[in-house]
Each structure stands twice: as structure tokens, then as C-alpha cells.
Amino acid sequence: MLIFNSVIYSGFVGIILSVIFPGLQGTFTWQRGFLSSIIGAVAGGGLIYLTGVLGQLAFKKESMGGGDVKLMAMIGAFLGWKIAILIFFLAPFFGTPIGIYIKLIKKEDIIPYGPYLSLASFIAMVWGHKILSLLIP
């Protein structure tokens, strides 16, 4: 249920690596690598933050933790904005069945989302570009 800041902040090494190795972001210049990494951090963190805000408006209680926002920002910084958006849509496929089980069978209200973001990140890291090429020809 906790994602420690020390882990999250160390993950922003992705921005530095994108400057040194712009190929991580699928580009050849350090400026584009840097920009893609920053956009990825904002897109990843922003999507989860917006989801949390909308969830709080709809359910009148906190629906997304701050650690999830920082985790997705870190992932976006490493993998770029396209993969961050893919992860945003992949994670619910893993989390929903277990979330339903936890809510209906165990009768618990708090469901950790970080593990599903992490699993979706692994899937997207390995097969993300192939998945995107199938979705966006």
C-alpha cells in the first residue's frame, strides 16, 4: 500500500538517461530525448492524477494515492508518453479482476493499484511498441 519516495525519486534517473541515451525515447538528439522524457512524466503522472480527481468527485473519497501518481510519472520518464498512455489503459485489465475479488469477497475498500501499474509497465516495456503498432497502424 506504500510506494516510497526514495524509490520514486531515484526513478527520475530516466530523464538523465534520456539525455545521455536519447535512443531510449526512440530519438537521436539529447533535446528530443529530454523532451520526450519530460512529456512522458507529465502524461503518466497527469493521467493518474486526473483519474484520482475524477474518482474523488464521483465517490466523495480518495480514489487514487499520491504514490501511484509519482510511480506513473517515473514510468513515463523512463518509457515515454506513448508507452505511459498504453500502461494507463493496460493496468485496469490486470487490476479489475483482483479488485472485484477484494471488494466483493474480502469486503475491503482499499485496493492497491501500484502492483498493476508495475505489471502493465513490464508488459509495455517488453511488448509495448508491438502493441502500439497493432493499435495504431
C-alpha positions in Angstrom: 0.0 0.0 0.0 3.0 2.3 0.1 5.3 3.4 -2.6 8.3 5.1 -1.0 9.5 8.4 -2.3 13.1 7.3 -2.3 12.2 4.6 -4.9 10.2 7.0 -7.0 12.7 9.9 -7.0 15.5 7.6 -7.9 13.5 6.6 -10.9 13.7 10.0 -12.4 17.2 9.0 -13.5 15.2 8.2 -16.6 15.2 11.8 -17.5 19.0 11.9 -17.2 19.4 8.7 -19.1 17.1 10.0 -21.9 19.5 12.9 -22.3 22.6 10.7 -22.4 21.0 7.9 -24.4 18.2 9.5 -26.5 17.6 6.2 -28.2 15.7 5.1 -25.0 13.0 7.5 -26.2 13.3 6.5 -29.9 15.1 9.6 -31.0 18.7 10.6 -31.8 19.2 14.0 -30.2 19.5 14.7 -26.5 17.0 17.6 -26.7 14.3 15.3 -28.1 15.2 12.6 -25.6 14.8 15.1 -22.8 11.6 16.5 -24.1 10.1 13.0 -24.6 11.0 12.0 -21.1 9.5 15.1 -19.6 6.3 14.7 -21.6 6.2 11.1 -20.5 6.5 12.0 -16.9 3.8 14.7 -17.2 1.5 12.4 -19.2 1.9 9.4 -17.0 1.5 11.3 -13.7 -1.1 13.5 -15.1 -3.4 10.7 -16.3 -3.3 9.0 -12.9 -3.8 12.4 -11.1 -6.8 13.3 -13.3 -8.2 9.8 -12.6 -7.9 10.4 -8.9 -9.5 13.8 -9.1 -12.4 12.5 -11.1 -12.7 9.5 -8.8 -12.8 11.7 -5.7 -15.5 13.8 -7.3 -17.6 10.8 -8.2 -17.1 8.8 -5.0 -16.6 11.6 -2.5 -13.4 9.9 -1.1 -9.8 9.5 -2.1 -9.7 7.1 -5.0 -6.0 7.2 -6.1 -3.0 7.6 -3.9 -0.1 10.1 -4.5 2.3 7.2 -4.8 0.5 6.0 -7.9 0.8 9.4 -9.5 4.6 9.5 -8.8 5.0 5.9 -9.9 3.4 6.7 -13.3 5.4 9.9 -13.7 8.6 7.9 -13.1 7.5 5.2 -15.6 6.6 7.9 -18.2 10.0 9.5 -17.7 11.7 6.2 -18.5 9.5 4.8 -21.2 8.0 8.0 -22.8 4.5 9.3 -23.2 3.2 6.7 -25.7 4.1 3.8 -23.5 2.8 5.7 -20.4 -0.6 6.0 -22.1 -0.6 2.4 -23.0 0.2 1.4 -19.4 -2.6 3.6 -18.2 -5.0 1.5 -20.3 -3.4 -1.9 -19.6 -3.2 -1.7 -15.8 -7.0 -1.9 -15.3 -7.1 -5.2 -17.2 -4.9 -6.7 -14.5 -6.3 -4.8 -11.6 -10.0 -5.2 -12.2 -10.5 -8.9 -11.6 -8.5 -8.8 -8.4 -10.1 -5.6 -7.4 -13.6 -7.1 -7.8 -12.5 -10.1 -5.7 -11.1 -7.9 -2.9 -14.2 -5.7 -2.9 -16.9 -8.4 -3.1 -15.3 -11.4 -1.4 -13.0 -9.8 1.1 -15.2 -6.7 1.7 -12.2 -4.3 1.7 -12.4 -0.8 0.4 -8.7 -0.1 -0.2 -7.2 -1.7 -3.3 -3.6 -1.1 -4.1 -3.0 -0.1 -7.7 0.8 0.1 -7.8 1.3 -3.6 -8.5 -1.0 -3.4 -11.6 0.8 -0.4 -12.9 4.1 -2.2 -12.4 2.8 -5.3 -14.2 1.4 -3.3 -17.1 4.8 -1.4 -17.2 6.7 -4.7 -17.6 4.3 -5.9 -20.4 4.6 -2.5 -22.1 8.4 -2.4 -21.7 8.7 -5.8 -23.4 5.9 -5.7 -26.0 4.7 -2.1 -25.9 5.9 -1.0 -29.3 4.5 -4.1 -30.9 1.1 -3.5 -29.2 1.1 0.1 -30.3 1.9 -0.8 -33.9 -1.1 -3.1 -33.9 -3.4 -0.5 -32.4 -2.1 2.4 -34.4 -1.1 1.2 -37.9 
